Amino acid sequence: MDKRQKLGLLIIVIGLAIIAVIIYFIFIRQAEVPATTIAPPTASTTVPLPTEPVESDITPSDKPRNYQQYDISKEPEHQTDAADVAKLSAAFAERLGSFSNQSDYSNFEDLDLFMTASMRDWAKSYVAKMRADNPYNGSYYGITTKAISAEVKSFDDDKGTAEIIVGTQRREVGADGGERNFQQDLRLTFLKINDQWLVDGAYWLK
C-alpha cells in the first residue's frame, strides 16, 4: 500500500470518528440527560380593589347626608329697596341721555316700560321738539351719556316715592362736527305703581 492510499484511508477513519462523536452528543448524550420539569405558569394573583363605602366620609358633597330638596317657593320674595332703584336710575339716565338725530331719538321709546303715563306724554312731546330742532339731513348730531354716580336723596316704600340724583359724564357732537365734554346731574323722581318703581320725572340740572 503506497503513501496515497494510506493518507486516504486515514482521512476516512478520522471522518468516521468525527461523525461518531457528533451522533453521540446529539442523540445518545441528550437521551441520558433527565428532562427538566417545567412548572406550568401560575395564574397571576389579583388583588381585590377596596369596595366603595356605602356612605363616604371624605367627599359628602356628592350625596349629602342631610339632603334636603330646595324649594324655591319657600324663598322670601325679594323686596325692591333703595339700592335697586339707584341701579335702575343709573341705567335709565344713560339711556335717556344718549340719543342722536340719526337714530331718530328711538332711545326714548325704549324707555316707555320704565315710565309713568305722564312721563311718557312728556317724552313724546320732547322727542317731537328734538326732531323738529335737529332733523337728520346728513349732518349728525348726538349725545352719549355715562353714569358715574347715583345718590339716593329720598326713598319711602310705604308712600311709594323716591328721588335719585345721577351724576353723568356726557359727550356732545354738534352738526358742525364740534365736540363738547361735560358733566351733568340728572334728578329722577319715582312712583311705585303696582309694586313697580317707575320714573315720573327727569330733570337735567345745571
C-alpha positions in Angstrom: 0.0 0.0 0.0 1.6 3.3 -1.1 1.5 6.6 0.7 -1.5 8.0 -1.1 -3.7 5.0 -0.2 -2.6 5.3 3.4 -3.4 9.0 3.5 -6.8 8.4 2.0 -7.6 5.7 4.5 -6.5 7.9 7.4 -8.9 10.7 6.2 -11.8 8.2 6.0 -11.1 7.0 9.6 -10.9 10.5 11.0 -14.1 11.4 9.3 -15.9 8.4 10.7 -14.7 9.2 14.1 -16.0 12.8 13.9 -19.4 11.6 12.7 -19.5 9.1 15.6 -18.7 11.8 18.2 -21.5 14.1 16.7 -24.0 11.3 16.8 -23.1 10.5 20.4 -23.6 14.1 21.7 -26.7 14.7 19.7 -28.7 11.6 20.3 -27.2 9.4 22.9 -26.0 12.1 25.4 -29.2 14.0 25.2 -31.2 10.9 25.9 -29.2 10.3 29.1 -29.8 13.9 30.5 -33.0 13.8 32.6 -35.7 16.2 31.3 -36.1 19.3 33.3 -39.6 19.6 34.6 -41.0 23.0 33.7 -43.6 24.2 36.1 -46.8 25.3 34.4 -47.4 29.0 34.6 -49.4 30.0 37.6 -52.2 32.5 37.3 -51.3 36.0 38.4 -52.7 36.9 41.8 -55.4 39.6 41.5 -55.6 41.9 44.5 -59.2 42.9 45.0 -59.9 46.7 45.0 -61.4 48.1 48.1 -65.1 48.5 47.7 -66.6 52.0 47.8 -68.2 52.6 51.2 -71.9 53.0 51.2 -71.6 56.5 52.5 -68.3 58.3 52.1 -66.9 60.4 54.9 -64.4 62.1 52.6 -66.5 63.6 49.8 -70.0 64.0 51.2 -70.8 66.7 48.6 -71.8 64.0 46.0 -74.5 62.7 48.3 -75.1 64.9 51.3 -76.0 63.1 54.5 -78.7 65.5 55.5 -80.1 66.1 52.0 -83.0 68.4 51.7 -84.7 69.3 48.5 -84.6 73.0 47.7 -88.0 74.6 47.3 -87.8 78.0 45.6 -91.4 78.7 46.5 -90.3 79.0 50.2 -87.7 81.6 49.4 -88.9 85.0 50.6 -89.7 87.3 47.7 -87.1 90.0 47.0 -88.3 93.4 48.0 -87.0 96.3 45.8 -85.0 98.6 48.0 -83.3 102.0 47.6 -80.1 100.3 46.2 -82.2 98.7 43.4 -83.9 102.0 42.5 -80.4 103.6 42.4 -79.2 101.0 39.9 -82.3 101.5 37.8 -81.7 105.2 37.9 -78.1 104.9 36.6 -79.2 102.7 33.6 -82.2 104.9 32.9 -80.0 108.1 32.9 -77.5 106.6 30.4 -80.3 105.5 28.0 -82.3 108.8 28.4 -79.2 110.9 27.9 -77.8 109.1 24.9 -79.5 109.9 21.6 -78.9 111.2 18.1 -80.9 112.5 15.1 -79.5 109.7 13.1 -81.3 107.1 15.3 -84.4 109.4 15.2 -84.3 109.6 19.1 -85.6 106.0 19.4 -84.0 105.7 22.9 -87.0 107.4 24.4 -89.3 104.8 23.0 -87.1 102.1 24.5 -87.7 103.5 28.0 -91.5 103.5 27.8 -91.8 100.5 30.1 -90.0 102.3 32.9 -92.1 105.5 32.7 -95.4 106.5 34.3 -98.1 107.6 31.9 -97.4 111.3 32.5 -93.7 110.8 31.9 -94.4 109.0 28.6 -96.5 112.0 27.5 -93.6 114.3 28.3 -91.2 112.1 26.4 -93.4 112.2 23.3 -93.5 116.0 23.3 -89.8 116.2 23.9 -88.9 113.9 21.1 -91.2 115.8 18.7 -89.3 119.0 19.6 -85.9 117.4 19.2 -86.9 116.1 15.8 -88.1 119.5 14.7 -85.0 121.3 16.0 -82.4 118.7 14.9 -83.7 116.8 11.8 -81.4 114.4 10.2 -80.3 115.8 6.9 -76.9 114.1 6.6 -75.4 116.2 9.4 -75.0 114.1 12.6 -76.0 115.4 16.0 -75.9 113.3 19.1 -75.0 113.0 22.8 -73.7 110.0 24.7 -74.0 109.7 28.5 -72.2 107.6 31.1 -73.5 107.4 34.7 -70.7 107.8 37.2 -72.7 108.0 40.5 -76.2 107.6 41.9 -77.2 109.3 45.2 -80.5 108.4 46.9 -82.0 111.6 48.1 -85.2 110.0 49.4 -86.9 106.7 49.5 -90.2 105.9 51.0 -91.5 102.4 50.3 -94.8 103.0 52.2 -95.6 106.2 50.3 -94.2 104.8 47.0 -91.9 107.7 46.3 -88.2 108.1 45.7 -85.7 110.7 44.4 -82.3 109.9 42.9 -79.6 112.2 41.7 -77.4 110.6 39.0 -74.1 112.1 38.2 -73.2 111.7 34.5 -70.3 112.3 32.1 -71.6 113.5 28.7 -70.1 114.0 25.2 -72.0 116.1 22.6 -71.2 116.0 18.9 -72.7 119.0 17.0 -73.9 119.2 13.5 -70.8 121.1 12.6 -68.6 118.3 13.9 -67.6 120.1 17.0 -67.3 118.1 20.3 -68.0 119.1 23.9 -67.4 117.0 27.0 -69.1 118.0 30.3 -70.5 116.6 33.5 -74.2 117.0 34.4 -76.5 115.7 37.1 -79.9 114.2 36.4 -82.7 114.3 39.0 -85.1 111.4 38.7 -88.4 111.1 40.7 -90.1 107.7 41.0 -93.6 106.5 41.8 -94.4 103.0 42.9 -97.3 101.7 40.9 -98.5 98.1 41.2 -95.3 97.2 43.1 -93.2 98.6 40.3 -90.9 101.6 40.6 -91.5 103.9 37.5 -89.8 107.2 36.6 -92.3 110.0 36.9 -89.9 112.9 36.2 -86.4 113.6 34.8 -84.7 117.0 35.2 -81.2 117.8 33.9 -79.5 120.1 36.4 -77.2 122.9 35.5 
